[in-house]
Amino acid sequence: MNGMDEPWTGRSRPAQIPETWRGRALRGGDGWCWEDPENSGNSVRFYKGDPDSPVPAKQGPYVVVCSDGCLMDRNGYPIPGSRCPED
């Protein structure tokens, strides 16, 4: 991947992200967030990952998807009792 294709940089909009959604850098500079301007509970966050993270899933690039304020699992189902992370 080159810098233009890395979604956590915000340099390009992934095809799956609606054109109307707004992008912004995450605090700490470790990723990029696309947010639905019509519903603040809808967002997609792309993280570069940290090879030193104690959580194996966060050691490489990863994505966090929120729908109506609820985290979604890798199959697109809501994770009961979850909430979108603050950044």
PDB file with one MODEL, atoms N, CA, C and O in Angstrom:
MODEL        1
ATOM      1  N   MET A   1       0.833  -1.193   0.000  1.00  0.00           N
ATOM      2  CA  MET A   1       0.000   0.000   0.000  1.00  0.00           C
ATOM      3  C   MET A   1       0.868   1.244   0.000  1.00  0.00           C
ATOM      4  O   MET A   1       1.893   1.303   0.679  1.00  0.00           O
ATOM      5  N   ASN A   2       0.448   2.229  -0.764  1.00  0.00           N
ATOM      6  CA  ASN A   2       1.161   3.505  -0.675  1.00  0.00           C
ATOM      7  C   ASN A   2       0.354   4.454   0.181  1.00  0.00           C
ATOM      8  O   ASN A   2      -0.783   4.144   0.537  1.00  0.00           O
ATOM      9  N   GLY A   3       0.911   5.598   0.520  1.00  0.00           N
ATOM     10  CA  GLY A   3       0.266   6.549   1.417  1.00  0.00           C
ATOM     11  C   GLY A   3      -1.123   6.982   0.971  1.00  0.00           C
ATOM     12  O   GLY A   3      -1.966   7.305   1.808  1.00  0.00           O
ATOM     13  N   MET A   4      -1.376   6.995  -0.345  1.00  0.00           N
ATOM     14  CA  MET A   4      -2.689   7.416  -0.848  1.00  0.00           C
ATOM     15  C   MET A   4      -3.753   6.353  -0.579  1.00  0.00           C
ATOM     16  O   MET A   4      -4.935   6.679  -0.467  1.00  0.00           O
ATOM     17  N   ASP A   5      -3.351   5.094  -0.475  1.00  0.00           N
ATOM     18  CA  ASP A   5      -4.319   4.013  -0.309  1.00  0.00           C
ATOM     19  C   ASP A   5      -4.578   3.651   1.148  1.00  0.00           C
ATOM     20  O   ASP A   5      -5.475   2.860   1.438  1.00  0.00           O
ATOM     21  N   GLU A   6      -3.820   4.207   2.046  1.00  0.00           N
ATOM     22  CA  GLU A   6      -3.956   3.861   3.451  1.00  0.00           C
ATOM     23  C   GLU A   6      -5.115   4.656   4.059  1.00  0.00           C
ATOM     24  O   GLU A   6      -4.995   5.865   4.256  1.00  0.00           O
ATOM     25  N   PRO A   7      -6.238   3.989   4.358  1.00  0.00           N
ATOM     26  CA  PRO A   7      -7.441   4.713   4.789  1.00  0.00           C
ATOM     27  C   PRO A   7      -7.282   5.466   6.106  1.00  0.00           C
ATOM     28  O   PRO A   7      -8.034   6.407   6.362  1.00  0.00           O
ATOM     29  N   TRP A   8      -6.320   5.077   6.950  1.00  0.00           N
ATOM     30  CA  TRP A   8      -6.141   5.757   8.232  1.00  0.00           C
ATOM     31  C   TRP A   8      -5.487   7.124   8.069  1.00  0.00           C
ATOM     32  O   TRP A   8      -5.390   7.872   9.042  1.00  0.00           O
ATOM     33  N   THR A   9      -5.028   7.474   6.842  1.00  0.00           N
ATOM     34  CA  THR A   9      -4.423   8.788   6.612  1.00  0.00           C
ATOM     35  C   THR A   9      -5.455   9.842   6.246  1.00  0.00           C
ATOM     36  O   THR A   9      -5.218  11.035   6.434  1.00  0.00           O
ATOM     37  N   GLY A  10      -6.605   9.409   5.721  1.00  0.00           N
ATOM     38  CA  GLY A  10      -7.631  10.355   5.286  1.00  0.00           C
ATOM     39  C   GLY A  10      -7.339  10.995   3.952  1.00  0.00           C
ATOM     40  O   GLY A  10      -8.071  11.891   3.533  1.00  0.00           O
ATOM     41  N   ARG A  11      -6.291  10.567   3.268  1.00  0.00           N
ATOM     42  CA  ARG A  11      -5.926  11.180   1.981  1.00  0.00           C
ATOM     43  C   ARG A  11      -6.881  10.796   0.854  1.00  0.00           C
ATOM     44  O   ARG A  11      -6.999  11.510  -0.142  1.00  0.00           O
ATOM     45  N   SER A  12      -7.555   9.671   1.018  1.00  0.00           N
ATOM     46  CA  SER A  12      -8.532   9.269   0.013  1.00  0.00           C
ATOM     47  C   SER A  12      -9.749   8.672   0.719  1.00  0.00           C
ATOM     48  O   SER A  12      -9.638   8.073   1.789  1.00  0.00           O
ATOM     49  N   ARG A  13     -10.886   8.849   0.105  1.00  0.00           N
ATOM     50  CA  ARG A  13     -12.139   8.334   0.667  1.00  0.00           C
ATOM     51  C   ARG A  13     -12.366   6.915   0.128  1.00  0.00           C
ATOM     52  O   ARG A  13     -12.433   6.722  -1.085  1.00  0.00           O
ATOM     53  N   PRO A  14     -12.485   5.923   1.019  1.00  0.00           N
ATOM     54  CA  PRO A  14     -12.803   4.575   0.547  1.00  0.00           C
ATOM     55  C   PRO A  14     -14.144   4.578  -0.201  1.00  0.00           C
ATOM     56  O   PRO A  14     -15.051   5.335   0.144  1.00  0.00           O
ATOM     57  N   ALA A  15     -14.255   3.745  -1.203  1.00  0.00           N
ATOM     58  CA  ALA A  15     -15.458   3.701  -2.042  1.00  0.00           C
ATOM     59  C   ALA A  15     -16.723   3.430  -1.236  1.00  0.00           C
ATOM     60  O   ALA A  15     -17.808   3.848  -1.641  1.00  0.00           O
ATOM     61  N   GLN A  16     -16.608   2.738  -0.103  1.00  0.00           N
ATOM     62  CA  GLN A  16     -17.779   2.378   0.700  1.00  0.00           C
ATOM     63  C   GLN A  16     -18.297   3.546   1.554  1.00  0.00           C
ATOM     64  O   GLN A  16     -19.397   3.462   2.100  1.00  0.00           O
ATOM     65  N   ILE A  17     -17.541   4.605   1.671  1.00  0.00           N
ATOM     66  CA  ILE A  17     -17.934   5.749   2.499  1.00  0.00           C
ATOM     67  C   ILE A  17     -18.748   6.725   1.653  1.00  0.00           C
ATOM     68  O   ILE A  17     -18.269   7.185   0.616  1.00  0.00           O
ATOM     69  N   PRO A  18     -19.980   7.052   2.080  1.00  0.00           N
ATOM     70  CA  PRO A  18     -20.806   7.986   1.304  1.00  0.00           C
ATOM     71  C   PRO A  18     -20.126   9.336   1.100  1.00  0.00           C
ATOM     72  O   PRO A  18     -19.408   9.818   1.976  1.00  0.00           O
ATOM     73  N   GLU A  19     -20.354   9.928  -0.041  1.00  0.00           N
ATOM     74  CA  GLU A  19     -19.766  11.230  -0.387  1.00  0.00           C
ATOM     75  C   GLU A  19     -20.168  12.338   0.584  1.00  0.00           C
ATOM     76  O   GLU A  19     -19.436  13.313   0.751  1.00  0.00           O
ATOM     77  N   THR A  20     -21.305  12.194   1.213  1.00  0.00           N
ATOM     78  CA  THR A  20     -21.792  13.243   2.111  1.00  0.00           C
ATOM     79  C   THR A  20     -21.142  13.199   3.494  1.00  0.00           C
ATOM     80  O   THR A  20     -21.257  14.161   4.255  1.00  0.00           O
ATOM     81  N   TRP A  21     -20.459  12.099   3.833  1.00  0.00           N
ATOM     82  CA  TRP A  21     -19.855  11.981   5.156  1.00  0.00           C
ATOM     83  C   TRP A  21     -18.612  12.844   5.260  1.00  0.00           C
ATOM     84  O   TRP A  21     -17.871  13.006   4.290  1.00  0.00           O
ATOM     85  N   ARG A  22     -18.392  13.394   6.440  1.00  0.00           N
ATOM     86  CA  ARG A  22     -17.248  14.272   6.698  1.00  0.00           C
ATOM     87  C   ARG A  22     -16.105  13.478   7.313  1.00  0.00           C
ATOM     88  O   ARG A  22     -16.321  12.579   8.125  1.00  0.00           O
ATOM     89  N   GLY A  23     -14.899  13.818   6.918  1.00  0.00           N
ATOM     90  CA  GLY A  23     -13.729  13.156   7.463  1.00  0.00           C
ATOM     91  C   GLY A  23     -12.955  14.056   8.402  1.00  0.00           C
ATOM     92  O   GLY A  23     -12.957  15.279   8.258  1.00  0.00           O
ATOM     93  N   ARG A  24     -12.285  13.431   9.377  1.00  0.00           N
ATOM     94  CA  ARG A  24     -11.429  14.179  10.304  1.00  0.00           C
ATOM     95  C   ARG A  24     -10.394  13.237  10.899  1.00  0.00           C
ATOM     96  O   ARG A  24     -10.613  12.032  11.016  1.00  0.00           O
ATOM     97  N   ALA A  25      -9.269  13.818  11.268  1.00  0.00           N
ATOM     98  CA  ALA A  25      -8.226  13.027  11.925  1.00  0.00           C
ATOM     99  C   ALA A  25      -8.665  12.716  13.349  1.00  0.00           C
ATOM    100  O   ALA A  25      -9.324  13.530  13.997  1.00  0.00           O
ATOM    101  N   LEU A  26      -8.297  11.539  13.829  1.00  0.00           N
ATOM    102  CA  LEU A  26      -8.566  11.177  15.212  1.00  0.00           C
ATOM    103  C   LEU A  26      -7.536  11.836  16.113  1.00  0.00           C
ATOM    104  O   LEU A  26      -6.399  12.067  15.701  1.00  0.00           O
ATOM    105  N   ARG A  27      -7.932  12.137  17.340  1.00  0.00           N
ATOM    106  CA  ARG A  27      -6.973  12.687  18.296  1.00  0.00           C
ATOM    107  C   ARG A  27      -5.807  11.734  18.439  1.00  0.00           C
ATOM    108  O   ARG A  27      -5.984  10.516  18.424  1.00  0.00           O
ATOM    109  N   GLY A  28      -4.638  12.276  18.574  1.00  0.00           N
ATOM    110  CA  GLY A  28      -3.444  11.444  18.689  1.00  0.00           C
ATOM    111  C   GLY A  28      -2.835  11.100  17.338  1.00  0.00           C
ATOM    112  O   GLY A  28      -1.727  10.567  17.272  1.00  0.00           O
ATOM    113  N   GLY A  29      -3.552  11.400  16.263  1.00  0.00           N
ATOM    114  CA  GLY A  29      -3.021  11.173  14.931  1.00  0.00           C
ATOM    115  C   GLY A  29      -2.872   9.716  14.525  1.00  0.00           C
ATOM    116  O   GLY A  29      -2.126   9.408  13.596  1.00  0.00           O
ATOM    117  N   ASP A  30      -3.572   8.814  15.206  1.00  0.00           N
ATOM    118  CA  ASP A  30      -3.405   7.391  14.893  1.00  0.00           C
ATOM    119  C   ASP A  30      -4.451   6.846  13.939  1.00  0.00           C
ATOM    120  O   ASP A  30      -4.523   5.635  13.729  1.00  0.00           O
ATOM    121  N   GLY A  31      -5.268   7.726  13.354  1.00  0.00           N
ATOM    122  CA  GLY A  31      -6.285   7.232  12.438  1.00  0.00           C
ATOM    123  C   GLY A  31      -7.147   8.332  11.872  1.00  0.00           C
ATOM    124  O   GLY A  31      -6.883   9.520  12.058  1.00  0.00           O
ATOM    125  N   TRP A  32      -8.181   7.911  11.179  1.00  0.00           N
ATOM    126  CA  TRP A  32      -9.097   8.825  10.490  1.00  0.00           C
ATOM    127  C   TRP A  32     -10.523   8.359  10.714  1.00  0.00           C
ATOM    128  O   TRP A  32     -10.795   7.159  10.746  1.00  0.00           O
ATOM    129  N   CYS A  33     -11.435   9.312  10.869  1.00  0.00           N
ATOM    130  CA  CYS A  33     -12.845   9.007  11.101  1.00  0.00           C
ATOM    131  C   CYS A  33     -13.702   9.651  10.020  1.00  0.00           C
ATOM    132  O   CYS A  33     -13.523  10.823   9.688  1.00  0.00           O
ATOM    133  N   TRP A  34     -14.628   8.878   9.479  1.00  0.00           N
ATOM    134  CA  TRP A  34     -15.659   9.396   8.584  1.00  0.00           C
ATOM    135  C   TRP A  34     -16.967   9.359   9.350  1.00  0.00           C
ATOM    136  O   TRP A  34     -17.333   8.330   9.916  1.00  0.00           O
ATOM    137  N   GLU A  35     -17.687  10.504   9.368  1.00  0.00           N
ATOM    138  CA  GLU A  35     -18.927  10.614  10.141  1.00  0.00           C
ATOM    139  C   GLU A  35     -20.088  11.052   9.269  1.00  0.00           C
ATOM    140  O   GLU A  35     -19.933  11.848   8.343  1.00  0.00           O
ATOM    141  N   ASP A  36     -21.243  10.517   9.586  1.00  0.00           N
ATOM    142  CA  ASP A  36     -22.491  10.865   8.918  1.00  0.00           C
ATOM    143  C   ASP A  36     -22.974  12.201   9.481  1.00  0.00           C
ATOM    144  O   ASP A  36     -23.276  12.279  10.672  1.00  0.00           O
ATOM    145  N   PRO A  37     -23.055  13.254   8.662  1.00  0.00           N
ATOM    146  CA  PRO A  37     -23.498  14.546   9.190  1.00  0.00           C
ATOM    147  C   PRO A  37     -24.969  14.564   9.604  1.00  0.00           C
ATOM    148  O   PRO A  37     -25.397  15.463  10.329  1.00  0.00           O
ATOM    149  N   GLU A  38     -25.742  13.584   9.152  1.00  0.00           N
ATOM    150  CA  GLU A  38     -27.159  13.493   9.497  1.00  0.00           C
ATOM    151  C   GLU A  38     -27.391  12.719  10.794  1.00  0.00           C
ATOM    152  O   GLU A  38     -28.443  12.864  11.417  1.00  0.00           O
ATOM    153  N   ASN A  39     -26.407  11.888  11.214  1.00  0.00           N
ATOM    154  CA  ASN A  39     -26.562  11.063  12.408  1.00  0.00           C
ATOM    155  C   ASN A  39     -25.178  10.867  13.026  1.00  0.00           C
ATOM    156  O   ASN A  39     -24.376  10.089  12.509  1.00  0.00           O
ATOM    157  N   SER A  40     -24.895  11.554  14.111  1.00  0.00           N
ATOM    158  CA  SER A  40     -23.568  11.496  14.728  1.00  0.00           C
ATOM    159  C   SER A  40     -23.240  10.106  15.292  1.00  0.00           C
ATOM    160  O   SER A  40     -22.093   9.852  15.662  1.00  0.00           O
ATOM    161  N   GLY A  41     -24.219   9.215  15.362  1.00  0.00           N
ATOM    162  CA  GLY A  41     -23.977   7.861  15.835  1.00  0.00           C
ATOM    163  C   GLY A  41     -23.472   6.915  14.759  1.00  0.00           C
ATOM    164  O   GLY A  41     -23.177   5.752  15.035  1.00  0.00           O
ATOM    165  N   ASN A  42     -23.373   7.414  13.527  1.00  0.00           N
ATOM    166  CA  ASN A  42     -22.868   6.603  12.423  1.00  0.00           C
ATOM    167  C   ASN A  42     -21.465   7.064  12.063  1.00  0.00           C
ATOM    168  O   ASN A  42     -21.261   8.226  11.713  1.00  0.00           O
ATOM    169  N   SER A  43     -20.510   6.168  12.148  1.00  0.00           N
ATOM    170  CA  SER A  43     -19.136   6.516  11.788  1.00  0.00           C
ATOM    171  C   SER A  43     -18.345   5.268  11.420  1.00  0.00           C
ATOM    172  O   SER A  43     -18.701   4.145  11.779  1.00  0.00           O
ATOM    173  N   VAL A  44     -17.271   5.502  10.700  1.00  0.00           N
ATOM    174  CA  VAL A  44     -16.307   4.457  10.374  1.00  0.00           C
ATOM    175  C   VAL A  44     -14.936   5.040  10.695  1.00  0.00           C
ATOM    176  O   VAL A  44     -14.557   6.092  10.181  1.00  0.00           O
ATOM    177  N   ARG A  45     -14.196   4.337  11.556  1.00  0.00           N
ATOM    178  CA  ARG A  45     -12.866   4.791  11.969  1.00  0.00           C
ATOM    179  C   ARG A  45     -11.830   3.799  11.477  1.00  0.00           C
ATOM    180  O   ARG A  45     -11.970   2.586  11.637  1.00  0.00           O
ATOM    181  N   PHE A  46     -10.794   4.343  10.878  1.00  0.00           N
ATOM    182  CA  PHE A  46      -9.678   3.539  10.385  1.00  0.00           C
ATOM    183  C   PHE A  46      -8.460   3.846  11.245  1.00  0.00           C
ATOM    184  O   PHE A  46      -8.101   5.008  11.438  1.00  0.00           O
ATOM    185  N   TYR A  47      -7.831   2.803  11.757  1.00  0.00           N
ATOM    186  CA  TYR A  47      -6.650   2.953  12.610  1.00  0.00           C
ATOM    187  C   TYR A  47      -5.456   2.266  11.950  1.00  0.00           C
ATOM    188  O   TYR A  47      -5.592   1.209  11.333  1.00  0.00           O
ATOM    189  N   LYS A  48      -4.294   2.880  12.090  1.00  0.00           N
ATOM    190  CA  LYS A  48      -3.062   2.296  11.559  1.00  0.00           C
ATOM    191  C   LYS A  48      -2.663   1.056  12.353  1.00  0.00           C
ATOM    192  O   LYS A  48      -2.104   0.112  11.795  1.00  0.00           O
ATOM    193  N   GLY A  49      -2.945   1.058  13.631  1.00  0.00           N
ATOM    194  CA  GLY A  49      -2.548  -0.042  14.501  1.00  0.00           C
ATOM    195  C   GLY A  49      -1.208   0.242  15.162  1.00  0.00           C
ATOM    196  O   GLY A  49      -0.458   1.121  14.736  1.00  0.00           O
ATOM    197  N   ASP A  50      -0.927  -0.507  16.196  1.00  0.00           N
ATOM    198  CA  ASP A  50       0.299  -0.349  16.973  1.00  0.00           C
ATOM    199  C   ASP A  50       0.907  -1.731  17.186  1.00  0.00           C
ATOM    200  O   ASP A  50       0.328  -2.553  17.896  1.00  0.00           O
ATOM    201  N   PRO A  51       2.057  -1.999  16.587  1.00  0.00           N
ATOM    202  CA  PRO A  51       2.657  -3.327  16.732  1.00  0.00           C
ATOM    203  C   PRO A  51       2.962  -3.706  18.179  1.00  0.00           C
ATOM    204  O   PRO A  51       3.138  -4.885  18.483  1.00  0.00           O
ATOM    205  N   ASP A  52       3.026  -2.711  19.084  1.00  0.00           N
ATOM    206  CA  ASP A  52       3.307  -2.986  20.494  1.00  0.00           C
ATOM    207  C   ASP A  52       2.049  -3.128  21.344  1.00  0.00           C
ATOM    208  O   ASP A  52       2.141  -3.309  22.558  1.00  0.00           O
ATOM    209  N   SER A  53       0.870  -3.049  20.716  1.00  0.00           N
ATOM    210  CA  SER A  53      -0.379  -3.174  21.467  1.00  0.00           C
ATOM    211  C   SER A  53      -0.495  -4.564  22.086  1.00  0.00           C
ATOM    212  O   SER A  53      -0.144  -5.559  21.453  1.00  0.00           O
ATOM    213  N   PRO A  54      -0.991  -4.634  23.336  1.00  0.00           N
ATOM    214  CA  PRO A  54      -1.214  -5.948  23.945  1.00  0.00           C
ATOM    215  C   PRO A  54      -2.412  -6.688  23.340  1.00  0.00           C
ATOM    216  O   PRO A  54      -2.592  -7.883  23.574  1.00  0.00           O
ATOM    217  N   VAL A  55      -3.229  -5.971  22.563  1.00  0.00           N
ATOM    218  CA  VAL A  55      -4.397  -6.573  21.912  1.00  0.00           C
ATOM    219  C   VAL A  55      -3.993  -6.972  20.489  1.00  0.00           C
ATOM    220  O   VAL A  55      -3.758  -6.095  19.658  1.00  0.00           O
ATOM    221  N   PRO A  56      -3.909  -8.252  20.193  1.00  0.00           N
ATOM    222  CA  PRO A  56      -3.454  -8.689  18.868  1.00  0.00           C
ATOM    223  C   PRO A  56      -4.219  -8.060  17.699  1.00  0.00           C
ATOM    224  O   PRO A  56      -3.617  -7.752  16.671  1.00  0.00           O
ATOM    225  N   ALA A  57      -5.525  -7.867  17.838  1.00  0.00           N
ATOM    226  CA  ALA A  57      -6.325  -7.294  16.751  1.00  0.00           C
ATOM    227  C   ALA A  57      -5.974  -5.837  16.468  1.00  0.00           C
ATOM    228  O   ALA A  57      -6.309  -5.320  15.402  1.00  0.00           O
ATOM    229  N   LYS A  58      -5.305  -5.168  17.406  1.00  0.00           N
ATOM    230  CA  LYS A  58      -4.944  -3.765  17.230  1.00  0.00           C
ATOM    231  C   LYS A  58      -3.474  -3.579  16.857  1.00  0.00           C
ATOM    232  O   LYS A  58      -2.990  -2.449  16.809  1.00  0.00           O
ATOM    233  N   GLN A  59      -2.762  -4.671  16.594  1.00  0.00           N
ATOM    234  CA  GLN A  59      -1.343  -4.574  16.261  1.00  0.00           C
ATOM    235  C   GLN A  59      -1.112  -4.176  14.806  1.00  0.00           C
ATOM    236  O   GLN A  59      -0.031  -3.696  14.463  1.00  0.00           O
ATOM    237  N   GLY A  60      -2.099  -4.365  13.961  1.00  0.00           N
ATOM    238  CA  GLY A  60      -2.033  -3.957  12.558  1.00  0.00           C
ATOM    239  C   GLY A  60      -3.231  -3.079  12.259  1.00  0.00           C
ATOM    240  O   GLY A  60      -4.003  -2.765  13.165  1.00  0.00           O
ATOM    241  N   PRO A  61      -3.405  -2.672  11.002  1.00  0.00           N
ATOM    242  CA  PRO A  61      -4.556  -1.829  10.648  1.00  0.00           C
ATOM    243  C   PRO A  61      -5.874  -2.492  11.038  1.00  0.00           C
ATOM    244  O   PRO A  61      -6.047  -3.703  10.904  1.00  0.00           O
ATOM    245  N   TYR A  62      -6.807  -1.656  11.527  1.00  0.00           N
ATOM    246  CA  TYR A  62      -8.132  -2.169  11.871  1.00  0.00           C
ATOM    247  C   TYR A  62      -9.178  -1.069  11.708  1.00  0.00           C
ATOM    248  O   TYR A  62      -8.852   0.113  11.610  1.00  0.00           O
ATOM    249  N   VAL A  63     -10.438  -1.487  11.681  1.00  0.00           N
ATOM    250  CA  VAL A  63     -11.572  -0.594  11.440  1.00  0.00           C
ATOM    251  C   VAL A  63     -12.576  -0.748  12.568  1.00  0.00           C
ATOM    252  O   VAL A  63     -12.793  -1.852  13.068  1.00  0.00           O
ATOM    253  N   VAL A  64     -13.193   0.370  12.973  1.00  0.00           N
ATOM    254  CA  VAL A  64     -14.277   0.358  13.959  1.00  0.00           C
ATOM    255  C   VAL A  64     -15.492   0.990  13.279  1.00  0.00           C
ATOM    256  O   VAL A  64     -15.435   2.131  12.819  1.00  0.00           O
ATOM    257  N   VAL A  65     -16.590   0.235  13.221  1.00  0.00           N
ATOM    258  CA  VAL A  65     -17.819   0.710  12.580  1.00  0.00           C
ATOM    259  C   VAL A  65     -18.882   0.902  13.650  1.00  0.00           C
ATOM    260  O   VAL A  65     -19.118   0.018  14.473  1.00  0.00           O
ATOM    261  N   CYS A  66     -19.523   2.069  13.631  1.00  0.00           N
ATOM    262  CA  CYS A  66     -20.622   2.371  14.551  1.00  0.00           C
ATOM    263  C   CYS A  66     -21.877   2.686  13.748  1.00  0.00           C
ATOM    264  O   CYS A  66     -21.830   3.389  12.739  1.00  0.00           O
ATOM    265  N   SER A  67     -22.997   2.150  14.217  1.00  0.00           N
ATOM    266  CA  SER A  67     -24.284   2.417  13.601  1.00  0.00           C
ATOM    267  C   SER A  67     -25.265   2.808  14.697  1.00  0.00           C
ATOM    268  O   SER A  67     -25.522   2.037  15.621  1.00  0.00           O
ATOM    269  N   ASP A  68     -25.805   4.006  14.583  1.00  0.00           N
ATOM    270  CA  ASP A  68     -26.712   4.549  15.603  1.00  0.00           C
ATOM    271  C   ASP A  68     -26.102   4.470  16.995  1.00  0.00           C
ATOM    272  O   ASP A  68     -26.806   4.200  17.968  1.00  0.00           O
ATOM    273  N   GLY A  69     -24.782   4.706  17.097  1.00  0.00           N
ATOM    274  CA  GLY A  69     -24.092   4.749  18.374  1.00  0.00           C
ATOM    275  C   GLY A  69     -23.657   3.413  18.923  1.00  0.00           C
ATOM    276  O   GLY A  69     -23.070   3.351  20.003  1.00  0.00           O
ATOM    277  N   CYS A  70     -23.933   2.335  18.199  1.00  0.00           N
ATOM    278  CA  CYS A  70     -23.598   0.981  18.653  1.00  0.00           C
ATOM    279  C   CYS A  70     -22.462   0.413  17.802  1.00  0.00           C
ATOM    280  O   CYS A  70     -22.476   0.529  16.577  1.00  0.00           O
ATOM    281  N   LEU A  71     -21.479  -0.203  18.463  1.00  0.00           N
ATOM    282  CA  LEU A  71     -20.404  -0.871  17.730  1.00  0.00           C
ATOM    283  C   LEU A  71     -20.957  -2.056  16.961  1.00  0.00           C
ATOM    284  O   LEU A  71     -21.870  -2.742  17.421  1.00  0.00           O
ATOM    285  N   MET A  72     -20.398  -2.287  15.796  1.00  0.00           N
ATOM    286  CA  MET A  72     -20.804  -3.416  14.965  1.00  0.00           C
ATOM    287  C   MET A  72     -19.679  -4.447  14.962  1.00  0.00           C
ATOM    288  O   MET A  72     -18.501  -4.093  15.005  1.00  0.00           O
ATOM    289  N   ASP A  73     -20.057  -5.737  14.911  1.00  0.00           N
ATOM    290  CA  ASP A  73     -19.027  -6.767  14.848  1.00  0.00           C
ATOM    291  C   ASP A  73     -18.568  -6.940  13.397  1.00  0.00           C
ATOM    292  O   ASP A  73     -19.072  -6.272  12.493  1.00  0.00           O
ATOM    293  N   ARG A  74     -17.614  -7.838  13.189  1.00  0.00           N
ATOM    294  CA  ARG A  74     -17.040  -8.010  11.856  1.00  0.00           C
ATOM    295  C   ARG A  74     -18.045  -8.520  10.831  1.00  0.00           C
ATOM    296  O   ARG A  74     -17.783  -8.442   9.631  1.00  0.00           O
ATOM    297  N   ASN A  75     -19.186  -9.039  11.273  1.00  0.00           N
ATOM    298  CA  ASN A  75     -20.224  -9.522  10.368  1.00  0.00           C
ATOM    299  C   ASN A  75     -21.338  -8.510  10.143  1.00  0.00           C
ATOM    300  O   ASN A  75     -22.311  -8.797   9.445  1.00  0.00           O
ATOM    301  N   GLY A  76     -21.197  -7.317  10.738  1.00  0.00           N
ATOM    302  CA  GLY A  76     -22.190  -6.264  10.554  1.00  0.00           C
ATOM    303  C   GLY A  76     -23.343  -6.305  11.529  1.00  0.00           C
ATOM    304  O   GLY A  76     -24.364  -5.654  11.309  1.00  0.00           O
ATOM    305  N   TYR A  77     -23.195  -7.071  12.621  1.00  0.00           N
ATOM    306  CA  TYR A  77     -24.247  -7.149  13.634  1.00  0.00           C
ATOM    307  C   TYR A  77     -23.881  -6.272  14.826  1.00  0.00           C
ATOM    308  O   TYR A  77     -22.707  -6.163  15.180  1.00  0.00           O
ATOM    309  N   PRO A  78     -24.889  -5.641  15.451  1.00  0.00           N
ATOM    310  CA  PRO A  78     -24.606  -4.823  16.641  1.00  0.00           C
ATOM    311  C   PRO A  78     -24.050  -5.668  17.776  1.00  0.00           C
ATOM    312  O   PRO A  78     -24.469  -6.808  17.979  1.00  0.00           O
ATOM    313  N   ILE A  79     -23.107  -5.103  18.511  1.00  0.00           N
ATOM    314  CA  ILE A  79     -22.572  -5.756  19.698  1.00  0.00           C
ATOM    315  C   ILE A  79     -23.421  -5.259  20.863  1.00  0.00           C
ATOM    316  O   ILE A  79     -23.329  -4.085  21.222  1.00  0.00           O
ATOM    317  N   PRO A  80     -24.248  -6.119  21.466  1.00  0.00           N
ATOM    318  CA  PRO A  80     -25.163  -5.685  22.523  1.00  0.00           C
ATOM    319  C   PRO A  80     -24.437  -4.947  23.652  1.00  0.00           C
ATOM    320  O   PRO A  80     -23.383  -5.375  24.123  1.00  0.00           O
ATOM    321  N   GLY A  81     -25.027  -3.839  24.063  1.00  0.00           N
ATOM    322  CA  GLY A  81     -24.498  -3.053  25.167  1.00  0.00           C
ATOM    323  C   GLY A  81     -23.276  -2.211  24.837  1.00  0.00           C
ATOM    324  O   GLY A  81     -22.721  -1.570  25.729  1.00  0.00           O
ATOM    325  N   SER A  82     -22.843  -2.195  23.588  1.00  0.00           N
ATOM    326  CA  SER A  82     -21.641  -1.428  23.228  1.00  0.00           C
ATOM    327  C   SER A  82     -22.023  -0.002  22.831  1.00  0.00           C
ATOM    328  O   SER A  82     -23.168   0.301  22.497  1.00  0.00           O
ATOM    329  N   ARG A  83     -21.017   0.843  22.885  1.00  0.00           N
ATOM    330  CA  ARG A  83     -21.170   2.240  22.449  1.00  0.00           C
ATOM    331  C   ARG A  83     -19.946   2.617  21.620  1.00  0.00           C
ATOM    332  O   ARG A  83     -18.866   2.053  21.798  1.00  0.00           O
ATOM    333  N   CYS A  84     -20.124   3.562  20.726  1.00  0.00           N
ATOM    334  CA  CYS A  84     -19.001   4.037  19.922  1.00  0.00           C
ATOM    335  C   CYS A  84     -17.956   4.657  20.833  1.00  0.00           C
ATOM    336  O   CYS A  84     -18.295   5.330  21.806  1.00  0.00           O
ATOM    337  N   PRO A  85     -16.672   4.429  20.515  1.00  0.00           N
ATOM    338  CA  PRO A  85     -15.623   5.016  21.338  1.00  0.00           C
ATOM    339  C   PRO A  85     -15.547   6.527  21.155  1.00  0.00           C
ATOM    340  O   PRO A  85     -15.834   7.056  20.081  1.00  0.00           O
ATOM    341  N   GLU A  86     -15.160   7.195  22.209  1.00  0.00           N
ATOM    342  CA  GLU A  86     -14.889   8.638  22.119  1.00  0.00           C
ATOM    343  C   GLU A  86     -13.435   8.781  21.686  1.00  0.00           C
ATOM    344  O   GLU A  86     -12.602   7.923  21.978  1.00  0.00           O
ATOM    345  N   ASP A  87     -13.145   9.854  21.001  1.00  0.00           N
ATOM    346  CA  ASP A  87     -11.732  10.077  20.694  1.00  0.00           C
ATOM    347  C   ASP A  87     -11.342  11.490  20.987  1.00  0.00           C
ATOM    348  O   ASP A  87     -10.186  11.865  20.789  1.00  0.00           O
TER     349      ASP A  87
ENDMDL
END
